[in-house]
Amino acid sequence: EETVIIGGYVVPTFALAPEELVLIRAEQKKELIVMREGRRKAEEAEKGEKEETTEKEEKVEESPAEKANRFFRELLVEKNVDGKSRWDRTVREIQGDTRFKALGSHAERRRQFERFVRDAGDVKEKTEKEKPEQKKNVSSVAEAERARERSRKEHRVRREREDADARVSFLRKQNFASKNIDNFKVLLAELIRDPLAKWEDSSKKLFGDSQKRALASPDFPEPQMRSLFETHVQAMLHQRVVDVADLLDEKLVASSAKDFEDAEEMEGSQNSDDDDDVHVSSNPFTSFVAVSGCARITTDPRWDRCPLEHRASAYCGHVEKMCVSFSVEVPDEVAALRDELRSAREARLMVGKTLDETPEDGEAERE
């Protein structure tokens, strides 16, 4: 996680608006440029001073006494002389060195030794004083780094917790919706067994379920129930039409083109006032009335379970398929029934479109 420091506080970048983040980074960039420029000028000034000092040192030659003092101090540095060293102990270690004898007198050697020890003590004392400040600076940097790490960890944990809560909530909601749908489907299977059932007529019976399986809620609204109802009814009707088609394929099978010859019986209309004869075909391959009276078909429960109109449509389709296989024309009665069913279906579609029109659409058409 990226962070920025504002007023001494470590702030994650995601907590800032994009405009604020751009301004803060621009200011930090300006400060960085100014700091780099100041550092460059300081380095150039220091370099110039060193060059001047070097030139002066080159111009000024060391005297024999200064050279002897420098050699003596180098000797003390090599022997690890510090602010706590004592002359009487140190002189035994260094008196055999030529640099020790470079100084002319014993008093001068001791004076230079004491000066070196005093300077070493001052340096050590200064260093001891600076150590707490350095430790404090290091501690501040470490504390800032720990604060950033703590902030990143808290943000990561908070985000993981939010994601987990959202995931659990989604799964719980999904499980609840799935359970409602499964219960409602069981209710449909128990109560809705008519493939021509309408939602307006069946909704009261569904809503009156004692187990509250058709209870509308924000997670399971009534339009969703109606959609499941329509799907159930359509699937039930489709299955019954398929069953009737299978029944006709099994028990109404033509062996030749002669099976489609129209055999008619003359029946007198004894109950009518006129003397006209009614021609009734007894051939189940040419008449839906005849097949409806055919015992080998009507005794099968699949026949009566399918609605009349869909039975007739399945019969017409079956006869047409057999006529094509034997290369004969579709019987007149079957063709007339097919056309009548088609016209009725188209009329229903037109009525449905008219009912679906909104009042605004009607006003627009009138205008």
C-alpha positions in Angstrom: 0.0 0.0 0.0 1.4 3.4 -0.9 1.4 6.1 1.8 2.2 9.8 2.1 3.3 11.8 5.1 1.0 14.8 5.9 1.7 16.9 9.0 3.8 14.1 10.5 1.1 11.4 10.0 1.3 8.5 7.7 -1.8 8.4 5.5 -2.7 5.7 2.9 -3.2 7.0 -0.6 -6.5 5.3 -0.9 -7.9 7.6 1.9 -7.2 10.7 -0.2 -9.2 12.2 -3.1 -7.3 12.0 -6.5 -7.0 15.8 -6.6 -5.5 16.0 -3.1 -3.1 13.2 -3.9 -1.9 15.1 -7.0 -1.4 18.3 -5.1 0.5 16.6 -2.2 2.8 14.8 -4.6 3.4 18.0 -6.6 4.4 19.8 -3.3 6.6 16.9 -2.3 8.3 16.9 -5.7 8.9 20.7 -5.4 10.5 20.2 -1.9 12.6 17.3 -3.3 13.9 19.6 -6.1 14.7 22.4 -3.7 16.4 20.0 -1.3 18.5 18.5 -4.1 19.4 22.0 -5.4 20.5 23.1 -1.8 22.5 19.9 -1.4 24.3 20.5 -4.8 25.2 24.0 -3.9 26.4 22.9 -0.4 28.6 20.2 -2.1 30.0 22.8 -4.5 30.8 25.2 -1.7 32.4 22.5 0.4 34.4 21.4 -2.6 35.6 25.0 -3.2 36.6 25.3 0.5 38.6 22.1 0.3 40.3 23.2 -2.8 41.2 26.6 -1.2 42.4 24.7 2.0 44.5 22.4 -0.1 46.0 25.3 -2.0 46.9 27.1 1.2 48.4 23.9 2.7 50.4 23.4 -0.4 51.6 27.0 -0.2 52.5 26.7 3.6 55.3 24.3 4.3 55.4 22.3 7.5 58.1 23.3 10.0 60.3 20.5 11.6 58.5 21.0 14.9 55.0 20.6 13.3 56.2 17.5 11.5 57.5 16.0 14.7 54.2 16.7 16.5 52.3 15.1 13.6 54.5 12.0 13.7 54.0 11.7 17.5 50.2 12.0 17.2 50.2 9.3 14.5 52.2 7.1 16.9 49.6 7.6 19.6 46.8 6.8 17.2 48.5 3.5 16.2 48.9 2.5 19.9 45.1 3.1 20.5 45.6 5.9 23.0 42.3 7.3 24.1 40.9 9.7 26.8 41.5 7.2 29.6 45.1 6.4 28.8 47.9 7.2 31.3 51.4 8.6 30.5 53.4 6.3 32.7 51.9 3.2 31.1 51.9 4.4 27.5 55.5 5.7 27.5 56.8 2.2 28.1 55.2 1.0 24.8 56.2 3.9 22.6 59.6 5.0 23.8 61.4 2.7 21.5 59.8 4.2 18.4 61.7 6.8 16.3 58.6 9.0 16.2 58.7 9.2 20.0 62.3 10.5 19.8 61.4 13.1 17.1 60.3 15.5 19.8 63.3 17.2 21.4 62.4 17.0 25.1 60.6 14.7 27.5 58.4 17.5 28.7 57.3 18.3 25.1 56.4 14.6 24.6 54.3 14.5 27.7 52.6 17.8 26.9 51.6 16.5 23.4 50.4 13.3 25.0 48.2 15.1 27.5 46.8 17.3 24.7 46.0 14.3 22.6 44.3 12.5 25.5 42.2 15.6 26.3 41.1 15.9 22.7 40.3 12.2 22.5 38.2 12.6 25.7 36.3 15.6 24.2 35.6 13.7 21.0 34.4 10.7 23.0 32.2 12.8 25.2 30.7 14.5 22.1 30.1 11.2 20.6 28.3 9.9 23.7 26.1 13.0 23.7 25.2 12.5 20.0 24.4 8.8 20.5 21.0 9.4 22.2 20.0 11.8 19.4 21.0 9.3 16.7 19.2 6.6 18.5 16.2 8.9 18.7 16.3 9.6 15.0 16.7 5.9 14.2 13.8 5.1 16.6 11.6 7.7 14.9 12.3 6.2 11.5 11.6 2.7 12.8 8.5 3.9 14.5 7.3 5.5 11.3 8.0 2.3 9.3 6.1 0.3 11.9 3.2 2.7 11.7 3.1 2.3 8.0 3.3 -1.5 8.2 0.6 -1.5 10.9 -1.7 0.8 8.7 -1.2 -1.5 5.7 -2.0 -4.6 7.8 -5.1 -3.0 9.3 -6.3 -2.0 5.9 -5.6 -5.5 4.5 -7.4 -7.2 7.4 -10.4 -4.7 7.1 -10.7 -5.3 3.4 -10.5 -9.1 3.8 -13.1 -9.0 6.5 -15.4 -6.8 4.3 -14.9 -9.2 1.4 -15.7 -12.2 3.6 -18.8 -10.6 5.0 -20.0 -9.7 1.5 -19.4 -13.2 0.3 -21.2 -14.8 3.2 -24.1 -12.4 2.7 -24.3 -13.2 -1.0 -24.2 -16.9 -0.4 -26.8 -16.7 2.4 -29.1 -14.6 0.1 -28.5 -17.0 -2.8 -29.2 -20.0 -0.6 -32.4 -18.5 0.7 -33.6 -17.6 -2.8 -32.8 -21.1 -4.1 -34.7 -22.7 -1.1 -37.7 -20.5 -1.9 -37.7 -21.5 -5.6 -37.4 -25.2 -4.7 -40.3 -25.0 -2.3 -42.4 -23.1 -4.8 -41.7 -25.7 -7.5 -42.8 -28.5 -5.1 -46.0 -26.5 -4.4 -46.7 -26.1 -8.2 -46.2 -29.9 -8.7 -48.7 -30.6 -5.9 -51.5 -28.1 -6.8 -51.2 -27.2 -10.5 -52.0 -30.2 -12.7 -54.0 -28.6 -15.4 -51.8 -27.6 -18.4 -54.2 -24.8 -19.3 -54.2 -23.3 -15.8 -54.0 -19.4 -15.6 -52.1 -17.4 -13.0 -55.1 -15.2 -12.2 -57.2 -18.3 -11.3 -54.4 -20.2 -9.5 -52.7 -17.5 -7.5 -55.2 -17.5 -4.7 -54.9 -21.2 -4.2 -51.1 -20.9 -4.2 -51.0 -18.0 -1.8 -53.3 -19.9 0.6 -50.7 -22.6 1.1 -50.5 -23.4 4.8 -46.7 -23.9 4.7 -46.2 -20.4 3.2 -44.3 -21.7 0.3 -45.8 -18.9 -1.9 -44.9 -16.0 0.4 -43.8 -13.0 -1.6 -40.8 -11.1 -0.3 -38.1 -8.7 -1.7 -35.9 -11.7 -2.4 -38.7 -13.7 -4.0 -41.2 -11.3 -5.6 -44.5 -12.2 -7.1 -43.4 -11.6 -10.8 -40.7 -14.3 -10.2 -43.4 -16.7 -8.9 -45.6 -16.0 -12.0 -42.6 -16.7 -14.2 -42.0 -20.1 -12.5 -45.8 -20.8 -12.8 -45.8 -20.1 -16.5 -42.7 -22.3 -17.0 -44.3 -25.1 -15.0 -47.5 -25.0 -17.1 -45.7 -24.8 -20.4 -43.5 -27.8 -19.4 -46.5 -29.8 -18.4 -48.4 -29.0 -21.6 -45.4 -29.8 -23.7 -44.9 -33.2 -22.0 -48.5 -34.1 -22.5 -48.4 -33.2 -26.2 -45.2 -35.3 -26.5 -47.0 -38.2 -24.8 -49.9 -38.0 -27.3 -47.5 -37.9 -30.2 -45.8 -41.0 -28.8 -49.2 -42.7 -28.4 -50.2 -42.0 -32.0 -46.8 -43.2 -33.2 -47.3 -46.4 -31.3 -51.0 -47.2 -32.1 -52.0 -45.3 -35.2 -49.7 -46.7 -37.9 -50.6 -46.9 -41.6 -49.4 -49.8 -43.6 -50.2 -48.5 -47.1 -51.7 -45.6 -49.0 -55.1 -47.4 -49.0 -55.4 -46.7 -45.3 -56.2 -43.1 -46.2 -59.2 -43.9 -48.5 -62.2 -42.2 -47.1 -64.7 -44.8 -45.8 -68.0 -43.1 -44.9 -71.1 -44.3 -43.3 -74.6 -42.9 -43.9 -76.4 -42.1 -40.8 -79.8 -40.6 -40.8 -80.4 -37.6 -38.7 -83.4 -39.0 -36.7 -83.4 -36.1 -34.2 -83.4 -33.3 -36.9 -86.3 -31.6 -38.6 -84.9 -32.0 -42.1 -84.1 -35.1 -44.2 -80.5 -34.4 -44.9 -77.9 -37.1 -44.4 -74.9 -36.7 -42.3 -71.6 -38.2 -43.6 -69.5 -39.5 -40.8 -66.1 -41.1 -41.6 -65.2 -44.1 -39.6 -61.5 -44.2 -40.8 -59.2 -43.0 -37.9 -56.6 -42.0 -40.6 -58.9 -39.4 -42.1 -61.1 -38.2 -39.3 -60.3 -36.8 -35.8 -63.9 -37.8 -34.7 -63.1 -41.4 -35.7 -59.8 -41.5 -33.9 -61.5 -40.0 -30.8 -63.8 -43.1 -30.8 -61.0 -45.6 -31.4 -60.8 -47.8 -28.3 -57.2 -48.7 -28.7 -56.3 -45.0 -28.4 -58.8 -43.5 -26.1 -58.3 -46.2 -23.4 -54.7 -45.0 -23.0 -54.6 -42.3 -20.2 -52.1 -40.2 -22.3 -55.0 -39.3 -24.6 -57.3 -37.8 -22.1 -54.6 -36.0 -20.2 -53.8 -33.8 -23.2 -56.1 -30.8 -23.9 -58.5 -31.3 -26.8 -57.0 -28.6 -29.1 -53.5 -29.9 -28.6 -54.7 -33.5 -29.2 -56.2 -32.4 -32.5 -53.1 -30.5 -33.5 -50.9 -33.6 -32.6 -53.3 -35.8 -34.6 -53.1 -33.5 -37.7 -49.3 -33.4 -37.5 -49.1 -37.2 -37.3 -51.5 -37.8 -40.3 -49.6 -35.2 -42.4 -46.3 -37.0 -41.6 -47.7 -40.4 -42.7 -49.2 -38.9 -45.8 -45.8 -37.6 -46.8 -44.2 -41.0 -46.3 -46.9 -42.7 -48.5 -47.0 -39.8 -51.0 -50.7 -39.2 -50.7 -52.7 -36.0 -50.2 -53.8 -35.0 -46.7 -57.5 -36.0 -46.2 -59.9 -33.1 -46.5 -61.3 -33.4 -43.0 -57.8 -33.4 -41.5 -56.7 -30.4 -43.7 -59.8 -28.5 -42.7 -59.2 -29.2 -39.0 -55.6 -28.2 -39.3 -56.6 -24.8 -41.0 -59.2 -24.2 -38.3 -56.7 -24.8 -35.5 -54.2 -22.5 -37.2 -56.8 -19.7 -37.6 -57.8 -20.0 -33.9 -54.2 -19.8 -32.8 -53.5 -16.7 -34.9 -56.7 -15.1 -33.6 -55.5 -15.6 -30.0 -52.1 -14.1 -30.8 -53.8 -11.0 -32.2 -56.0 -10.6 -29.1 -52.9 -11.0 -26.9 -51.0 -8.3 -28.8 -54.0 -6.0 -28.5 -54.2 -6.5 -24.7 -50.5 -5.9 -24.3 -50.7 -2.4 -25.8 -50.4 0.4 -23.2 -52.9 3.3 -23.1 -50.1 5.6 -24.4 -49.7 3.4 -27.4 -53.5 3.5 -28.1 -53.5 7.3 -27.8 -50.6 7.6 -30.2 -52.3 5.4 -32.7 -55.5 7.5 -32.5 -53.6 10.7 -33.0 
